[in-house]
């Protein structure tokens, strides 16, 4: 099931796929495909998850599948001890690059 959330341009699935680590690109693709095909479109990631690998994998998947405009990506940063405004901005920029998008 999906719900409208004020401020989001598309309905969001009631369940988010949160992940920290995929061991391989192929195993990640299988899980992401299955989740999306079942109606999921909310992805919860963070700057530190998998040392950036999971953001890179998700960005490649979104681009390869052409589903970025149908997806909601939740990005997180400010993980201790790097909670300073200048560091958070750099983390966000790096996350956006990894995710191959301009917004989270």
N, C-alpha and C positions, 0 to 999 in steps of 0.2 A: 504494500500500500504506500501511496505517496501523499504528502500534505503540502499545502501552500505555506510558505514562511514569509512574512513581510520582509521586503528588501531583497529577496532572491528572485531572479528572473525566471525560474523554473520550479516545478514541484520537486520536493526532496523525499527520498524514501525514508520510511520511519526508522529503519535500521541503517547504521553506518558501518562500513567495513573499515575497522581500525587494524593497522598492522605496523609491526616494528621491524620484522625481518623476513625476507624471502631468501631461501638458500640458493635458488637458481632463477634465472630469468624465465625459463620454461615453466617452473612450478608456480611462479607468480602470475604468469599469463593465464594459466589454467584457472586459478582461483579468481582472478579479476574477471575473466570471461564468464565464469559460472555465476558470480555474484550479479554482474550486470544483466545477463540473460534472465535471471530470476526477478529482475525489476529493481535491483539496488543501483543507486546512482550517487550516494554520498560516501566520500572517501576521506578518512581521518588519518593524517600523517603529521610528522613533525621533523624539524630540522635535524635532530640528533638520531632519529630512527635509522638503524643500520648504517650509521656514519654517512648518511646521504644516499645510500644505495637504493632504498625503497622509494624515495622521491624520484630518483632517476628512472627507476623501473616504471613507476606509475606514470610519469611524464611520457615515456616511450609508448606505454600501452595506450594512454589517452590519444596520442598523436596517431599511432598505427591503426587504431580502431576508429578514429574519427569521431569520438564521442565526447570531446571536451565540452562542447556547447550543451550537452545533455547531462552533464555531471556537476556535482557540487563537491569542491575540494576544501577540506578544513585543514589549514596549516597552523602549526604551533611553533613557538620559539620561546625565548627568554628563559632558558633552562639554566639553573644554578651551575656555576657561579657567573654565567655570562648574561646578566640581567640589566645591562646598561643600554640606554637608548641608542647610542652609536653602534653598539654590537648587534642589537636586535634588528636595526635597519639593514645591516650587512647580511645577517642571517636570512631575512626575508628576501633580499635580492638574490642570494644564492639559492634559496628554495625555489623561487620563481624560475630561475634558470634551469634548475634540475627538472622541474615539473613542466618546462616548456610552455609556460602560460604567463599571463600578465596580471592575474588576480587569484586570490584564494578567499 
